[in-house]
Amino acid sequence: MRMSSLMVKTLREAPADAEVASHALLLRAGYIRRLASGVYTLLPLGVRVLRRIEGIIRQELDAVGMQEILMPVLSPIELWDTSGRSARFGTDALPAMTVENRGGTFVLGPTHEEVVTTVVGAEVDSYRQLPLTVYQIQSKFRDEARPRFGLMRGREFLMCDAYSFDVDQEAMGRSYEAAVLGYRRIFERLSLEVEPVEAQSGAIGGDVNHEFMVPSPIGEDHFVRCSSCGYAANVEAARSARLLAQASSTDAYSEVATPSSSSINAVAKLLEIADLAYVLKSIAAFDEEGAPVLAVLPGDRELRLPHGWRLFEDSDFALHPNLVKGYIGPIGLEGLRVIVDSAIVEGSGPYVLGANRADAHLRGVVAGRDFVIGESMALAETQSGDPCASCGSALELVRSVEAAHTFQLGFTYSSKMPGATVATENDGEVPLCMGCYGIGVSRLIAVIAEEHHDEAGLAWPSAVAPFDVHLLGLGMERNEDVAQAVAKIEAEMEAKGLRVLTDDREASAGVKFADADLLGCPVRVTVGAKGLKAGTLEVKARLAQEAQDVPQAELLAAVGRLLA
């Protein structure tokens, strides 16, 4: 490919809305262009990177026995009514988009569990056809409230989603492990260091699931890990052994006036309490069944909102006058389910908490003595330094980007979708036991770019680069010897299967070198009149500090070593 015919326009400056390096460099190097918020066009260079990522994914998923299918983007909303997930449309958990046409209401697929369960259920009748795992590489649509970072979080993106089908939980576990093995190989080939961590299932459902996290300073997610025992989990699912201290006083609690102090910080300041953990938060919400619930947690932590819960809004408080916003506490509330964070144990305290009336709190409260810990769960987000739940060592908080997510769905969908059963060996019939595995394919372009760049531009790993070699002809429009040498080298490298991008433009050496660094191909080969006279060519790996002069006869060997 010659740059004079390649559709690429490099930019010296990044657009103002490019907040992170990967977004800025992909725009500047002409890989992507913004069409609307969260919607991007991949230009030829971007498509070449995408196709190489897709190729690696296909090779590794095929190698663990998966079969590729292609499902429609549009699915009738009745499928989602059957699974019950249409009720969650428009929420952060499932920001689905719908379209109306003469055939009814259709969903622009944010994910494909309902569709694939229906498809496979119609094709598979017997346990003899299992195990079966299918995958597709397909566009997904999500009405993200806050698209950002270019391809990292968009409203339309390309995903590889795979689905396994087995006769029971034990067999599904084996399919899950095979998929995880395939994922590990994919990320190794993409030169991404990922860490599988425990996670919450969110809108997808199921019990066991893992996120594949890439540590990154621009990540919107965090996970905790223990360097002693290897435990790792997303902050939304992480468990710690944190326990608040036992109360040293036996005095009864008392009510104190806290006028205009409805926040944790305001109460702590007014009552001169140094440790915010002992000013308890009592947060009103609706649980997954729509029933009101009170979550009680230490005041120094944010609530890890359980899946399916919704926080009270002002209109909800108006319908529940016994819950005084900013002054709620678990003492004296009747008929309300109260769940207490696992760090708050019997005898711990003393605490300050809401008195359930405006401008008043209770001080000197002891857990278990003054309010019952009926239900306990990890409500508070885990933080760096908390003790590991497995070994007690200090946990480390790591900022990260999610590259993939795997789920053991079990019977979450097959128990609801008609026809999703198979005949067993003993002439019985059981629902299909499912797993689900997703990789954000177009997102990976940004993830890799974020991990592989420097101040000058992109620096693609060889496995995904749009071209293997960026061949620069200096002054070739004026020097026939340089032009002929470029054409000969180009032909020789392509005959060896190398992908070559030749810069044949009428541009200065400085412009060509700068664009080569910006585009980020692994190896740069420079042909100039001075080198030709000396019988050498300049060869440079993208991230090398210095170029090397190589005899023309040794060029292919030198390039091969650098690519390896």
Secondary structure, 3 states (H helix, E strand, C coil): CECCCCCCCCCCCCCCCCCCHHHHHHHHCCCEEEEECCEEEECHHHHHHHHHHHHHHHHHHHHCCCEECCCCCEEEHHHHHHHCHHHHCCCCCCCCEEEEECCEEEEECCCCHHHHHHHHHHHCCEHHHCCEEEEEEEEEECCCCCCECHHHECCEEEEEEEEEEECCHHHHHHHHHHHHHHHHHHHHHCCCCCEEEECCCCCCCCCCEEEEEEECCCCCEEEEECCCCCCEEECCCCCECCCCCECCCCCCCEEEECCCCCCHHHHHHHCCCCCHHHECEEEEEECCCCCEEEEEECCCCCECCCCCCEECCHHHHHHCCCCCCCCCCCCCCCCCEEEEECCCCCCECCEEEECCCCCEEEEEECECCCECCCEEECCECCCCCCEECCCCCECEEEEEEEEEEEEEEECCCCCCCCCCEEECCCCCEEECEEEEEEEEHHHHHHHHHHHCEECCEECCCCCCCCCCEEEEECCCCCCHHHHHHHHHHHHHHHHCCCCEEEECCCCCHHHHHHHHHHHCCCEEEEECHHHHHHCEEEEEECCCCCCEEEEHHHHHHHHHHHHC
